[in-house]
Amino acid sequence: MTELRPDVTLATLSLEHAERMLEWVREPSVARNIGLRSEPSFERTVEWIEKSKSSDDVFAFAILVGGAHVGNVILDRVDRLVSSARFSIYIGDSEKRGSGIGRTATVRVCQFGFDKLSLNKIWLTVHARNFRGINSYTKAGFRLEGIMRDEFLLGDERLDALYMGLLKREFEMPEVRTENAI
C-alpha cells in the first residue's frame, strides 16, 4: 500500500478559504467534474461554508500542503441511522494534482469518518470518465458497487456514474512517509 504524504493536513473549511474555493470552481474542468449546476459567486461560496460549519451532517475540510490551501474534501449526507456518509474531493490547484495529495486527504478523511463519526460506510459517485479519480479511490480501498446509467452530465454529454463504497472493516490506514525513511 502506498504511503501517505506527511505534508498533507486537513483543516476545517472556513471563510479564509472562500476566495481560493471560488477561483477553483470557476475553472471549467473543476466545475464540470464536480457537477456544478449554477454559476459560482463569492456570496454563494460564503453561504455554503457557513451552512457547512453549522450543519451536523456536513464535515468540510480544506486540504493543506505545507499550510497552503490546495483543495477540499467533504463528508456530507451523514446518515446516523445506517452510519454512512457521502465523500467528495477536489484538488483545485492544478499543479498539485497527481502527486498523492488527493489520496492522502482521502485516507485521512476516511479515518476521521470511521473513527470520529463512527461510520460503517463511506460512499461516493464519480463519472465514468474521471479515470484519475477512479484510480485514486480504488487505491484508497473503495470498491465499485454499481453503475448508474446516464446519471451524470458532462457538458451536454450523458455519462454513467459509478457508485463506490468503502466499509470500515475494509479500511486500512497506510504508513505515513517520513523524511528519514529508507
Number of C-alpha atoms within 10 A of each C-alpha: 10 13 14 20 19 15 14 21 20 20 14 17 22 15 15 11 19 20 13 15 24 18 14 21 21 16 12 11 14 17 18 16 19 17 15 13 9 8 9 16 15 13 10 14 18 19 14 13 20 14 12 20 17 10 11 11 16 17 23 22 22 23 28 18 17 11 12 11 22 25 26 23 24 23 23 19 14 20 13 13 7 10 15 24 26 19 22 17 22 21 21 22 15 14 9 14 15 13 10 16 22 26 24 25 27 21 20 18 24 27 18 15 23 19 12 10 16 14 22 18 21 23 19 19 22 24 25 19 14 12 11 10 19 20 12 17 22 15 14 22 18 21 18 17 11 12 16 15 13 13 15 22 16 15 11 7 8 13 17 17 21 23 18 22 22 22 17 16 9 12 16 13 15 14 12 14 14 12 7 5 6 5
